[in-house]
Amino acid sequence: MALQKTASGKVDKRTKEYKELVERAKKAREAQKKAAKKPVVKKSTTTAKRRADGRLDQRTKEGKEAAARMAKARKAQKSLKNRIKKLFK
């Protein structure tokens, strides 16, 4: 799809190709605005049971998995590699 040009070298706005190009650009801008408005919220797929004081019940399967993920995250946070990264941020 080659856009036709006028004698002065500008794009001819009367052509069908130009009008289609403008329409696609308009739709893309609208889609981009719509995507920017909706923040992506990651929802938890499992609901871990909680104790009366609000802490995770680590006796359940979900609680054990969550505790393991948190321990892994804590360990990674303290690693030398990540501490060096933080220094250069």
VMD Tcl script that builds the backbone (N, CA, C; Angstrom):
set m [mol new atoms 267]
animate dup $m
set s [atomselect $m all]
$s set {name element resname resid chain x y z} {
  {N N MET 1 A 0.846 -1.168 0.000}
  {CA C MET 1 A 0.000 0.000 0.000}
  {C C MET 1 A 0.894 1.234 0.000}
  {N N ALA 2 A 1.006 1.852 -1.132}
  {CA C ALA 2 A 1.815 3.060 -1.245}
  {C C ALA 2 A 0.890 4.267 -1.208}
  {N N LEU 3 A 1.231 5.203 -0.391}
  {CA C LEU 3 A 0.428 6.416 -0.313}
  {C C LEU 3 A 0.793 7.337 -1.469}
  {N N GLN 4 A -0.229 7.848 -2.114}
  {CA C GLN 4 A 0.008 8.751 -3.230}
  {C C GLN 4 A 0.392 10.122 -2.695}
  {N N LYS 5 A 1.243 10.784 -3.443}
  {CA C LYS 5 A 1.713 12.109 -3.037}
  {C C LYS 5 A 1.227 13.150 -4.043}
  {N N THR 6 A 1.091 14.357 -3.569}
  {CA C THR 6 A 0.720 15.467 -4.451}
  {C C THR 6 A 1.969 15.977 -5.149}
  {N N ALA 7 A 1.790 16.954 -6.005}
  {CA C ALA 7 A 2.922 17.505 -6.751}
  {C C ALA 7 A 3.945 18.144 -5.816}
  {N N SER 8 A 3.489 18.673 -4.695}
  {CA C SER 8 A 4.413 19.312 -3.756}
  {C C SER 8 A 5.126 18.299 -2.866}
  {N N GLY 9 A 4.745 17.014 -2.952}
  {CA C GLY 9 A 5.421 15.980 -2.178}
  {C C GLY 9 A 4.697 15.583 -0.898}
  {N N LYS 10 A 3.564 16.219 -0.609}
  {CA C LYS 10 A 2.798 15.870 0.581}
  {C C LYS 10 A 1.880 14.689 0.269}
  {N N VAL 11 A 1.420 14.007 1.308}
  {CA C VAL 11 A 0.520 12.875 1.136}
  {C C VAL 11 A -0.843 13.387 0.687}
  {N N ASP 12 A -1.401 12.725 -0.335}
  {CA C ASP 12 A -2.713 13.109 -0.851}
  {C C ASP 12 A -3.786 12.604 0.105}
  {N N LYS 13 A -4.466 13.511 0.787}
  {CA C LYS 13 A -5.441 13.152 1.810}
  {C C LYS 13 A -6.776 12.721 1.228}
  {N N ARG 14 A -6.939 12.807 -0.064}
  {CA C ARG 14 A -8.214 12.437 -0.686}
  {C C ARG 14 A -8.278 10.950 -1.027}
  {N N THR 15 A -7.183 10.240 -0.944}
  {CA C THR 15 A -7.153 8.847 -1.378}
  {C C THR 15 A -7.743 7.909 -0.337}
  {N N LYS 16 A -8.204 6.755 -0.839}
  {CA C LYS 16 A -8.786 5.739 0.035}
  {C C LYS 16 A -7.740 5.196 1.004}
  {N N GLU 17 A -6.511 5.002 0.540}
  {CA C GLU 17 A -5.452 4.452 1.389}
  {C C GLU 17 A -5.154 5.372 2.563}
  {N N TYR 18 A -5.118 6.676 2.310}
  {CA C TYR 18 A -4.839 7.634 3.380}
  {C C TYR 18 A -5.958 7.597 4.412}
  {N N LYS 19 A -7.205 7.557 3.950}
  {CA C LYS 19 A -8.339 7.542 4.876}
  {C C LYS 19 A -8.334 6.269 5.720}
  {N N GLU 20 A -7.956 5.124 5.116}
  {CA C GLU 20 A -7.859 3.880 5.884}
  {C C GLU 20 A -6.744 3.963 6.923}
  {N N LEU 21 A -5.633 4.560 6.532}
  {CA C LEU 21 A -4.507 4.725 7.444}
  {C C LEU 21 A -4.909 5.576 8.648}
  {N N VAL 22 A -5.616 6.644 8.401}
  {CA C VAL 22 A -6.061 7.532 9.478}
  {C C VAL 22 A -7.032 6.796 10.399}
  {N N GLU 23 A -7.929 6.004 9.814}
  {CA C GLU 23 A -8.906 5.266 10.606}
  {C C GLU 23 A -8.219 4.232 11.508}
  {N N ARG 24 A -7.233 3.515 10.964}
  {CA C ARG 24 A -6.498 2.537 11.771}
  {C C ARG 24 A -5.743 3.218 12.908}
  {N N ALA 25 A -5.153 4.361 12.632}
  {CA C ALA 25 A -4.418 5.092 13.662}
  {C C ALA 25 A -5.357 5.559 14.767}
  {N N LYS 26 A -6.555 5.976 14.363}
  {CA C LYS 26 A -7.548 6.429 15.349}
  {C C LYS 26 A -7.964 5.277 16.257}
  {N N LYS 27 A -8.210 4.096 15.662}
  {CA C LYS 27 A -8.597 2.927 16.453}
  {C C LYS 27 A -7.473 2.512 17.395}
  {N N ALA 28 A -6.243 2.603 16.917}
  {CA C ALA 28 A -5.096 2.236 17.747}
  {C C ALA 28 A -4.963 3.180 18.939}
  {N N ARG 29 A -5.168 4.475 18.706}
  {CA C ARG 29 A -5.098 5.437 19.817}
  {C C ARG 29 A -6.184 5.169 20.839}
  {N N GLU 30 A -7.397 4.850 20.377}
  {CA C GLU 30 A -8.493 4.548 21.301}
  {C C GLU 30 A -8.197 3.299 22.118}
  {N N ALA 31 A -7.655 2.279 21.465}
  {CA C ALA 31 A -7.313 1.046 22.170}
  {C C ALA 31 A -6.220 1.294 23.194}
  {N N GLN 32 A -5.271 2.149 22.843}
  {CA C GLN 32 A -4.185 2.467 23.764}
  {C C GLN 32 A -4.711 3.220 24.979}
  {N N LYS 33 A -5.652 4.145 24.760}
  {CA C LYS 33 A -6.251 4.874 25.878}
  {C C LYS 33 A -7.012 3.922 26.782}
  {N N LYS 34 A -7.766 3.006 26.169}
  {CA C LYS 34 A -8.560 2.063 26.936}
  {C C LYS 34 A -7.663 1.167 27.785}
  {N N ALA 35 A -6.549 0.732 27.223}
  {CA C ALA 35 A -5.616 -0.124 27.952}
  {C C ALA 35 A -4.959 0.634 29.094}
  {N N ALA 36 A -4.709 1.927 28.899}
  {CA C ALA 36 A -4.060 2.716 29.936}
  {C C ALA 36 A -5.006 2.970 31.108}
  {N N LYS 37 A -6.301 3.032 30.838}
  {CA C LYS 37 A -7.269 3.306 31.895}
  {C C LYS 37 A -7.436 2.123 32.836}
  {N N LYS 38 A -7.376 0.897 32.289}
  {CA C LYS 38 A -7.608 -0.279 33.111}
  {C C LYS 38 A -6.292 -0.774 33.700}
  {N N PRO 39 A -6.085 -0.595 34.999}
  {CA C PRO 39 A -4.862 -1.130 35.595}
  {C C PRO 39 A -4.969 -2.653 35.712}
  {N N VAL 40 A -3.868 -3.306 35.469}
  {CA C VAL 40 A -3.837 -4.764 35.546}
  {C C VAL 40 A -3.708 -5.155 37.006}
  {N N VAL 41 A -4.696 -5.887 37.495}
  {CA C VAL 41 A -4.698 -6.322 38.885}
  {C C VAL 41 A -4.572 -7.841 38.895}
  {N N LYS 42 A -3.514 -8.296 39.516}
  {CA C LYS 42 A -3.303 -9.732 39.595}
  {C C LYS 42 A -4.024 -10.245 40.829}
  {N N LYS 43 A -4.969 -11.127 40.589}
  {CA C LYS 43 A -5.733 -11.671 41.699}
  {C C LYS 43 A -5.174 -13.022 42.097}
  {N N SER 44 A -5.233 -13.299 43.363}
  {CA C SER 44 A -4.756 -14.572 43.863}
  {C C SER 44 A -5.719 -15.673 43.434}
  {N N THR 45 A -5.178 -16.769 42.956}
  {CA C THR 45 A -6.028 -17.871 42.505}
  {C C THR 45 A -6.476 -18.748 43.661}
  {N N THR 46 A -5.716 -18.764 44.725}
  {CA C THR 46 A -6.099 -19.570 45.876}
  {C C THR 46 A -6.330 -18.653 47.064}
  {N N THR 47 A -7.254 -19.054 47.887}
  {CA C THR 47 A -7.504 -18.284 49.104}
  {C C THR 47 A -6.988 -19.105 50.270}
  {N N ALA 48 A -5.885 -18.677 50.814}
  {CA C ALA 48 A -5.290 -19.380 51.947}
  {C C ALA 48 A -6.092 -19.058 53.192}
  {N N LYS 49 A -6.270 -20.065 54.009}
  {CA C LYS 49 A -7.024 -19.864 55.246}
  {C C LYS 49 A -6.191 -19.041 56.217}
  {N N ARG 50 A -6.888 -18.278 57.010}
  {CA C ARG 50 A -6.218 -17.422 57.985}
  {C C ARG 50 A -6.645 -17.814 59.395}
  {N N ARG 51 A -5.748 -17.547 60.318}
  {CA C ARG 51 A -6.055 -17.813 61.717}
  {C C ARG 51 A -6.890 -16.669 62.258}
  {N N ALA 52 A -7.291 -16.782 63.485}
  {CA C ALA 52 A -8.129 -15.763 64.110}
  {C C ALA 52 A -7.409 -14.422 64.199}
  {N N ASP 53 A -6.072 -14.461 64.348}
  {CA C ASP 53 A -5.329 -13.205 64.450}
  {C C ASP 53 A -4.987 -12.622 63.080}
  {N N GLY 54 A -5.421 -13.284 61.997}
  {CA C GLY 54 A -5.217 -12.730 60.662}
  {C C GLY 54 A -4.001 -13.262 59.927}
  {N N ARG 55 A -3.158 -14.033 60.599}
  {CA C ARG 55 A -1.971 -14.584 59.946}
  {C C ARG 55 A -2.353 -15.818 59.135}
  {N N LEU 56 A -1.497 -16.198 58.174}
  {CA C LEU 56 A -1.756 -17.384 57.365}
  {C C LEU 56 A -1.702 -18.636 58.224}
  {N N ASP 57 A -2.633 -19.542 57.965}
  {CA C ASP 57 A -2.616 -20.829 58.651}
  {C C ASP 57 A -1.673 -21.736 57.883}
  {N N GLN 58 A -0.496 -22.002 58.439}
  {CA C GLN 58 A 0.526 -22.755 57.732}
  {C C GLN 58 A 0.327 -24.263 57.824}
  {N N ARG 59 A -0.760 -24.681 58.422}
  {CA C ARG 59 A -1.050 -26.114 58.463}
  {C C ARG 59 A -1.722 -26.575 57.174}
  {N N THR 60 A -2.306 -25.635 56.418}
  {CA C THR 60 A -2.980 -25.998 55.174}
  {C C THR 60 A -1.981 -26.032 54.026}
  {N N LYS 61 A -2.384 -26.689 52.936}
  {CA C LYS 61 A -1.517 -26.811 51.765}
  {C C LYS 61 A -1.206 -25.425 51.188}
  {N N GLU 62 A -2.239 -24.586 51.056}
  {CA C GLU 62 A -2.041 -23.240 50.508}
  {C C GLU 62 A -1.145 -22.401 51.408}
  {N N GLY 63 A -1.314 -22.561 52.718}
  {CA C GLY 63 A -0.495 -21.826 53.672}
  {C C GLY 63 A 0.967 -22.214 53.587}
  {N N LYS 64 A 1.223 -23.506 53.423}
  {CA C LYS 64 A 2.597 -23.985 53.301}
  {C C LYS 64 A 3.242 -23.456 52.018}
  {N N GLU 65 A 2.462 -23.478 50.919}
  {CA C GLU 65 A 2.991 -22.966 49.646}
  {C C GLU 65 A 3.294 -21.474 49.751}
  {N N ALA 66 A 2.392 -20.725 50.378}
  {CA C ALA 66 A 2.595 -19.279 50.523}
  {C C ALA 66 A 3.806 -19.000 51.404}
  {N N ALA 67 A 3.970 -19.764 52.463}
  {CA C ALA 67 A 5.115 -19.577 53.357}
  {C C ALA 67 A 6.420 -19.878 52.627}
  {N N ALA 68 A 6.401 -20.906 51.784}
  {CA C ALA 68 A 7.600 -21.242 51.018}
  {C C ALA 68 A 7.946 -20.125 50.033}
  {N N ARG 69 A 6.932 -19.564 49.370}
  {CA C ARG 69 A 7.175 -18.446 48.439}
  {C C ARG 69 A 7.736 -17.232 49.165}
  {N N MET 70 A 7.181 -16.943 50.345}
  {CA C MET 70 A 7.663 -15.787 51.113}
  {C C MET 70 A 9.100 -15.998 51.584}
  {N N ALA 71 A 9.428 -17.212 52.015}
  {CA C ALA 71 A 10.787 -17.504 52.457}
  {C C ALA 71 A 11.769 -17.363 51.294}
  {N N LYS 72 A 11.370 -17.840 50.135}
  {CA C LYS 72 A 12.216 -17.733 48.946}
  {C C LYS 72 A 12.437 -16.267 48.578}
  {N N ALA 73 A 11.378 -15.465 48.687}
  {CA C ALA 73 A 11.489 -14.036 48.376}
  {C C ALA 73 A 12.399 -13.328 49.376}
  {N N ARG 74 A 12.271 -13.685 50.662}
  {CA C ARG 74 A 13.137 -13.083 51.676}
  {C C ARG 74 A 14.594 -13.430 51.422}
  {N N LYS 75 A 14.853 -14.679 51.061}
  {CA C LYS 75 A 16.213 -15.122 50.797}
  {C C LYS 75 A 16.791 -14.386 49.588}
  {N N ALA 76 A 15.987 -14.231 48.545}
  {CA C ALA 76 A 16.443 -13.528 47.345}
  {C C ALA 76 A 16.708 -12.057 47.636}
  {N N GLN 77 A 15.900 -11.477 48.508}
  {CA C GLN 77 A 16.058 -10.070 48.853}
  {C C GLN 77 A 17.392 -9.828 49.568}
  {N N LYS 78 A 17.819 -10.806 50.336}
  {CA C LYS 78 A 19.053 -10.660 51.096}
  {C C LYS 78 A 20.289 -11.094 50.322}
  {N N SER 79 A 20.107 -11.635 49.126}
  {CA C SER 79 A 21.258 -12.162 48.381}
  {C C SER 79 A 22.206 -11.039 47.967}
  {N N LEU 80 A 23.456 -11.372 47.830}
  {CA C LEU 80 A 24.490 -10.410 47.463}
  {C C LEU 80 A 24.212 -9.796 46.097}
  {N N LYS 81 A 23.779 -10.626 45.161}
  {CA C LYS 81 A 23.491 -10.160 43.798}
  {C C LYS 81 A 22.430 -9.055 43.812}
  {N N ASN 82 A 21.365 -9.254 44.575}
  {CA C ASN 82 A 20.294 -8.262 44.626}
  {C C ASN 82 A 20.699 -7.024 45.422}
  {N N ARG 83 A 21.532 -7.191 46.430}
  {CA C ARG 83 A 21.991 -6.016 47.169}
  {C C ARG 83 A 22.863 -5.133 46.286}
  {N N ILE 84 A 23.671 -5.743 45.417}
  {CA C ILE 84 A 24.503 -4.980 44.488}
  {C C ILE 84 A 23.619 -4.244 43.474}
  {N N LYS 85 A 22.564 -4.933 42.992}
  {CA C LYS 85 A 21.643 -4.280 42.049}
  {C C LYS 85 A 21.034 -3.021 42.668}
  {N N LYS 86 A 20.649 -3.126 43.948}
  {CA C LYS 86 A 20.026 -1.988 44.624}
  {C C LYS 86 A 20.981 -0.805 44.711}
  {N N LEU 87 A 22.258 -1.069 44.870}
  {CA C LEU 87 A 23.227 0.002 44.965}
  {C C LEU 87 A 23.318 0.818 43.679}
  {N N PHE 88 A 23.119 0.160 42.538}
  {CA C PHE 88 A 23.274 0.839 41.252}
  {C C PHE 88 A 21.971 1.362 40.676}
  {N N LYS 89 A 20.894 1.271 41.404}
  {CA C LYS 89 A 19.600 1.787 40.910}
  {C C LYS 89 A 19.550 3.281 41.014}
}
mol reanalyze $m
mol bondsrecalc $m
mol representation Tube
mol addrep $m
